[in-house]
């Protein structure tokens, strides 16, 4: 039997407990036995509310069909029977208290005769004991359910962390490979630039060596020949 099959019974229990607790709180001068019952029902309601929330979260999550340790078909059936018994006895008790000898004061609070309180004393004690037992049983099942969910959630978190680590490592490896490629390309560009600088320097040196050298203080042949050519032209004109 699926643990989620008990959800409907838990919801019905929570609703019935809410009605019963509200009814007792509306009564005036309630005896101590009824106060104890009301407190026990309130505690059971709180536990049942937690179980209901947990079951609904489980039903809406990925663990819907997962087995829960400690929650067997017989355990679920026992809880459902206890819920039904408590609901029946609580409704019957409230119904008897609401009969003809109930009175309402000016502020609307219900009052019940002392004789009726005494008649219901044993029924109240029995219902309180049953509510306490069911609360303890439900708490044990609730702990098993939470423990099971916690284990699965922890596994999901660990799997997520491992997947994230693997993804991060892959991304880091790709980035490192890209950086290595950039460094290799930069190194090649630096080598090419260095080669071009060496070629340019060699060509500049070769060009300087190919130019004719002129001793210091002497003029070049072109500068000496130019005046001589001018003298020859003037001589020719005079003739």
C-alpha positions in Angstrom: 0.0 0.0 0.0 1.3 3.4 -1.0 1.9 5.8 2.0 0.1 8.5 0.0 -3.1 6.5 0.3 -3.4 7.7 3.9 -3.5 11.3 2.9 -7.3 11.5 2.6 -7.7 10.0 6.0 -5.2 12.5 7.6 -7.0 15.4 6.0 -10.4 14.1 7.4 -8.8 13.7 10.8 -7.3 17.3 10.8 -10.7 18.7 9.8 -12.6 16.8 12.5 -10.1 17.7 15.2 -10.4 21.3 14.2 -14.2 21.2 14.7 -13.9 19.4 18.0 -11.3 21.7 19.5 -13.3 24.8 18.3 -16.4 23.3 20.0 -14.7 22.7 23.3 -13.2 26.2 23.3 -16.7 27.7 22.9 -17.8 26.0 26.2 -17.9 27.8 29.5 -16.4 26.5 32.7 -15.2 23.3 31.1 -14.0 20.7 33.6 -10.3 19.7 33.8 -10.8 16.4 32.1 -12.2 18.1 29.1 -9.4 20.6 29.1 -6.9 17.7 29.0 -8.8 16.1 26.1 -8.9 19.4 24.2 -5.1 19.8 24.7 -4.5 16.3 23.5 -6.7 16.8 20.5 -4.8 20.0 19.7 -1.5 18.2 19.8 -2.8 15.4 17.6 -4.1 18.0 15.2 -0.7 19.7 15.0 1.1 16.4 14.3 -1.5 15.4 11.7 -1.2 18.7 10.0 2.6 18.2 9.7 2.1 14.7 8.3 -0.5 16.0 5.8 1.9 18.7 4.6 4.7 16.1 4.2 2.5 13.7 2.3 1.3 16.4 0.0 4.8 17.5 -0.8 5.8 13.9 -1.4 2.8 13.5 -3.7 3.7 16.5 -5.7 7.4 15.6 -5.9 9.5 13.1 -7.7 9.3 10.6 -4.8 5.5 10.0 -5.4 5.9 6.2 -5.9 8.8 5.7 -3.6 8.6 3.2 -0.7 9.0 4.6 2.8 10.8 2.5 5.4 8.6 1.6 8.5 5.3 2.4 6.8 3.7 -0.9 5.8 0.2 -1.6 4.6 -0.8 -2.9 8.0 0.5 0.2 9.7 -1.4 2.4 7.4 -4.6 0.5 7.9 -4.2 0.7 11.7 -3.7 4.4 11.5 -6.7 4.8 9.3 -8.9 2.7 11.7 -7.6 4.9 14.6 -8.5 8.0 12.8 -12.0 6.8 12.0 -12.5 5.8 15.6 -11.4 9.1 17.0 -13.5 11.1 14.5 -16.6 8.9 15.3 -16.2 9.2 19.1 -15.4 12.9 19.0 -18.4 13.7 16.9 -20.6 11.6 19.1 -19.3 13.3 22.2 -19.9 16.8 20.8 -23.4 15.8 19.7 -24.4 14.6 23.2 -23.1 17.7 24.8 -25.1 19.8 22.4 -28.4 18.2 23.4 -31.3 19.7 25.4 -29.6 20.6 28.6 -27.1 22.9 26.8 -27.5 26.6 27.7 -26.1 29.7 26.1 -25.1 32.7 28.2 -25.4 36.3 27.1 -22.0 36.2 25.3 -22.9 33.1 23.3 -20.7 30.6 25.2 -22.1 27.1 25.7 -22.7 25.8 29.2 -23.3 22.1 30.0 -24.8 20.8 33.3 -22.5 19.2 35.8 -24.5 16.0 35.6 -23.7 15.7 31.9 -20.0 16.4 32.5 -19.9 13.5 35.0 -21.7 11.2 32.6 -19.1 11.8 29.9 -16.1 11.5 32.2 -15.2 8.0 31.2 -15.8 8.6 27.5 -13.6 11.7 27.7 -10.8 9.7 29.4 -11.0 6.9 26.8 -11.0 9.3 23.9 -8.0 11.2 25.3 -6.0 8.0 25.7 -6.8 7.0 22.2 -5.8 10.4 20.9 -2.5 10.2 22.8 -1.7 6.7 21.4 -2.6 7.7 17.9 -0.4 10.8 18.2 2.6 8.8 19.3 2.1 6.3 16.5 1.6 9.0 13.9 4.8 10.8 15.2 6.8 7.6 14.7 5.5 7.2 11.2 6.1 10.9 10.5 9.7 10.5 11.6 10.2 7.6 9.3 8.7 9.5 6.5 10.8 12.6 7.1 13.9 10.5 7.5 13.2 8.7 4.2 12.6 12.0 2.4 15.7 13.5 4.0 17.8 10.6 2.8 16.5 11.0 -0.8 16.9 14.8 -0.7 20.5 14.4 0.5 21.2 12.0 -2.4 19.6 14.4 -4.8 21.8 17.2 -3.4 25.0 15.1 -3.6 24.2 14.0 -7.2 23.6 17.6 -8.1 26.9 18.6 -6.5 28.7 15.9 -8.4 27.1 16.9 -11.7 27.9 20.5 -11.1 31.5 19.6 -10.2 31.8 17.6 -13.4 30.3 20.4 -15.5 32.6 22.9 -13.9 35.6 20.7 -14.5 34.6 20.4 -18.2 34.2 24.1 -18.5 37.5 24.8 -16.8 39.3 22.3 -19.1 37.8 24.0 -22.1 38.9 27.4 -20.8 42.4 26.2 -20.1 42.6 24.6 -23.6 41.5 27.9 -25.1 44.0 29.8 -23.0 46.8 27.4 -24.1 45.8 28.0 -27.8 45.9 31.8 -27.2 49.3 31.5 -25.6 50.6 29.4 -28.5 49.2 31.9 -31.1 50.7 34.9 -29.2 54.1 33.1 -29.1 54.0 32.5 -32.8 53.0 36.2 -33.4 55.9 37.3 -31.2 58.3 35.1 -33.2 57.0 36.5 -36.5 57.4 40.1 -35.2 60.9 39.4 -34.1 61.8 37.9 -37.5 60.5 40.9 -39.3 62.5 43.3 -37.0 65.6 41.3 -37.7 65.0 41.4 -41.5 64.4 45.1 -41.4 67.5 45.7 -39.4 69.6 43.6 -41.8 68.3 45.4 -44.8 69.0 48.8 -43.2 72.6 47.7 -42.5 73.1 46.4 -46.0 71.8 49.7 -47.5 74.3 51.8 -45.4 77.2 49.6 -46.5 76.4 50.1 -50.2 76.7 53.9 -50.1 80.1 55.4 -51.4 82.3 56.8 -48.7 83.9 60.4 -48.8 87.0 61.2 -46.8 86.6 64.0 -44.3 87.5 67.4 -45.8 87.4 66.3 -49.4 84.6 67.0 -52.0 83.2 64.4 -54.2 84.1 64.1 -57.9 80.8 65.5 -58.9 81.5 68.6 -56.8 85.1 69.0 -58.4 83.9 68.4 -62.0 81.2 71.0 -61.9 83.5 74.1 -61.8 85.7 72.6 -64.6 82.8 72.1 -66.9 81.8 75.7 -66.4 85.3 77.0 -67.3 85.3 74.9 -70.5 81.9 76.3 -71.6 83.1 79.9 -71.1 86.3 79.3 -73.1 84.4 77.9 -76.0 82.1 81.0 -76.1 85.0 83.4 -76.2 86.5 81.6 -79.2 
